[in-house]
Amino acid sequence: MGDRFQIALYYGTWGGVAAFGYFFLIWLTPYSPLGMARFGGFWIPIVFIMLAVYKKLKATAAEEGFFFGNAFLTGMSTVLVLGFLKALLVYLMIGFVDTGLVARTHAETITWLEWTRSLSPDPEKIDEQIELVKEAAAQSSNFTTAASEINLYFMGGIPISLLAALIFKRKPLNG
């Protein structure tokens, strides 16, 4: 049973470290690593999910086959480990290293929305969005921010794991 998730744990851990490394690199810039700049790292979970599923395929005996469900479970296990590790590291970062990061992210979003108001044909809609961001800022905490990281990876991991399962599934050699 321990070997069943070993590959997912390995690649999920390295994926989480890589995702946090990307977060940290953005943090060193003037942009918020919790804002839109974080989506530039969309490729990180894709690479690690695909690697994990491929390595699991190679570790599975050809006679047994590598079924869709096994491939999908490997991909989702990888992305859950990746998401939980990154969320934990982000939680520690915003809790102990940069305690004002969440507030700056909300301020950055409001600034961007105010800029787009002048370009919008319906400025009232932008004002509504600004109010929503202000409400979210009042209700957010370090825990909800970390939870949103997990959710982001989990939801993104579903289609990637499905794709990986479709690509790497194999029938058993004997039939």
C-alpha positions as CSV (number, residue, x, y, z in Angstrom):
1,M,0.0,0.0,0.0
2,G,2.9,2.4,0.8
3,D,4.3,1.9,-2.7
4,R,1.0,2.7,-4.3
5,F,1.3,6.5,-3.7
6,Q,5.1,6.7,-3.6
7,I,5.4,8.2,-7.1
8,A,2.6,10.7,-6.5
9,L,4.1,11.7,-3.2
10,Y,7.5,12.2,-4.8
11,Y,6.4,14.3,-7.7
12,G,3.8,16.1,-5.7
13,T,6.4,17.2,-3.2
14,W,8.8,18.4,-5.9
15,G,5.9,20.1,-7.7
16,G,4.9,21.9,-4.5
17,V,8.5,23.1,-4.0
18,A,8.6,24.3,-7.6
19,A,5.3,26.0,-7.3
20,F,6.4,27.8,-4.1
21,G,9.7,28.7,-5.8
22,Y,7.7,30.4,-8.5
23,F,5.6,32.1,-5.8
24,F,8.8,33.3,-4.1
25,L,10.3,34.6,-7.3
26,I,7.1,36.7,-7.9
27,W,7.3,37.9,-4.3
28,L,10.7,39.3,-5.1
29,T,9.2,41.5,-7.8
30,P,6.8,44.4,-7.3
31,Y,3.9,42.2,-8.2
32,S,1.8,40.2,-5.8
33,P,2.3,36.4,-5.9
34,L,-1.3,36.0,-4.9
35,G,-2.6,38.1,-7.8
36,M,-2.8,37.5,-11.5
37,A,1.0,37.0,-11.8
38,R,0.7,33.6,-10.2
39,F,-1.1,32.2,-13.2
40,G,2.2,32.4,-15.1
41,G,3.1,29.2,-13.3
42,F,0.2,27.2,-14.7
43,W,2.7,24.8,-16.3
44,I,4.2,23.6,-13.1
45,P,1.4,21.2,-12.0
46,I,1.0,20.1,-15.7
47,V,4.6,19.0,-15.8
48,F,4.6,17.2,-12.5
49,I,1.3,15.5,-13.0
50,M,2.4,14.3,-16.4
51,L,5.7,13.1,-15.0
52,A,4.1,11.3,-12.1
53,V,1.5,9.5,-14.4
54,Y,4.3,8.6,-16.9
55,K,6.6,7.2,-14.1
56,K,3.6,5.3,-12.7
57,L,3.0,3.8,-16.1
58,K,6.7,2.7,-16.4
59,A,6.6,1.2,-12.9
60,T,3.5,-0.8,-13.7
61,A,4.1,-4.3,-15.2
62,A,2.9,-4.5,-18.9
63,E,0.9,-7.6,-18.1
64,E,-1.2,-5.7,-15.5
65,G,-2.0,-2.8,-17.8
66,F,-2.3,0.8,-16.6
67,F,-6.0,1.6,-16.4
68,F,-7.6,5.0,-16.7
69,G,-8.6,5.0,-13.0
70,N,-5.1,4.2,-11.8
71,A,-3.7,7.0,-14.0
72,F,-6.3,9.5,-12.9
73,L,-5.7,8.6,-9.2
74,T,-2.0,9.1,-9.6
75,G,-2.5,12.5,-11.2
76,M,-5.0,13.7,-8.6
77,S,-2.8,12.4,-5.7
78,T,0.1,14.3,-7.2
79,V,-1.8,17.5,-7.5
80,L,-3.2,17.2,-3.9
81,V,0.2,16.8,-2.4
82,L,1.5,19.6,-4.6
83,G,-1.4,21.9,-3.6
84,F,-1.2,21.1,0.1
85,L,2.5,21.6,0.3
86,K,2.3,24.9,-1.6
87,A,-0.6,26.1,0.6
88,L,1.3,25.2,3.7
89,L,4.4,27.2,2.6
90,V,2.2,30.1,1.5
91,Y,0.4,30.0,4.8
92,L,3.8,30.2,6.7
93,M,5.0,32.9,4.3
94,I,2.0,35.2,4.8
95,G,1.8,34.4,8.5
96,F,5.4,34.9,9.5
97,V,7.5,36.5,6.7
98,D,5.2,39.0,4.9
99,T,2.1,39.5,7.0
100,G,0.8,42.3,4.7
101,L,0.8,40.4,1.5
102,V,-2.9,39.5,1.5
103,A,-3.8,43.2,2.0
104,R,-1.4,44.3,-0.7
105,T,-2.9,41.8,-3.1
106,H,-6.4,43.2,-2.5
107,A,-5.1,46.7,-2.9
108,E,-3.4,45.7,-6.2
109,T,-6.6,44.2,-7.4
110,I,-8.6,47.4,-6.5
111,T,-6.0,49.6,-8.3
112,W,-6.3,47.4,-11.4
113,L,-10.1,47.6,-11.3
114,E,-10.0,51.4,-10.9
115,W,-7.7,51.6,-14.0
116,T,-10.1,49.4,-16.0
117,R,-13.1,51.6,-15.0
118,S,-11.9,54.2,-17.5
119,L,-11.8,51.6,-20.3
120,S,-15.1,50.0,-19.4
121,P,-18.4,50.8,-21.2
122,D,-20.2,50.1,-17.9
123,P,-18.2,51.7,-15.0
124,E,-21.0,50.7,-12.6
125,K,-20.1,47.1,-13.0
126,I,-16.5,47.8,-12.2
127,D,-17.6,49.7,-9.0
128,E,-19.6,46.6,-8.0
129,Q,-16.5,44.4,-8.5
130,I,-14.5,46.8,-6.4
131,E,-17.0,46.5,-3.6
132,L,-16.8,42.7,-3.9
133,V,-13.1,42.8,-3.6
134,K,-13.4,45.1,-0.5
135,E,-15.8,42.7,1.1
136,A,-13.5,39.7,0.3
137,A,-10.6,41.7,1.8
138,A,-12.6,42.2,5.0
139,Q,-13.4,38.5,5.3
140,S,-10.1,37.0,4.2
141,S,-7.6,35.4,6.5
142,N,-4.3,33.5,6.1
143,F,-6.3,30.2,6.3
144,T,-8.8,31.2,3.6
145,T,-5.9,32.3,1.4
146,A,-4.1,29.0,1.8
147,A,-7.4,27.1,1.3
148,S,-7.9,29.0,-2.0
149,E,-4.4,27.8,-3.1
150,I,-5.4,24.2,-2.5
151,N,-8.7,24.7,-4.3
152,L,-7.0,26.4,-7.3
153,Y,-4.7,23.4,-7.8
154,F,-7.4,20.8,-7.2
155,M,-9.7,22.3,-9.7
156,G,-6.9,22.7,-12.2
157,G,-5.6,19.2,-11.5
158,I,-8.9,17.5,-12.5
159,P,-8.7,18.2,-16.3
160,I,-4.9,17.7,-16.3
161,S,-5.3,14.4,-14.6
162,L,-8.1,13.4,-17.0
163,L,-5.8,14.3,-19.9
164,A,-2.9,12.4,-18.5
165,A,-5.1,9.3,-17.8
166,L,-6.3,9.4,-21.4
167,I,-2.8,9.7,-22.8
168,F,-1.0,7.1,-20.6
169,K,-3.6,4.4,-20.1
170,R,-2.6,1.0,-21.4
171,K,-4.4,-2.3,-21.8
172,P,-2.9,-5.4,-20.3
173,L,-0.6,-7.3,-22.6
174,N,-2.7,-10.5,-22.4
175,G,-5.9,-8.9,-23.4
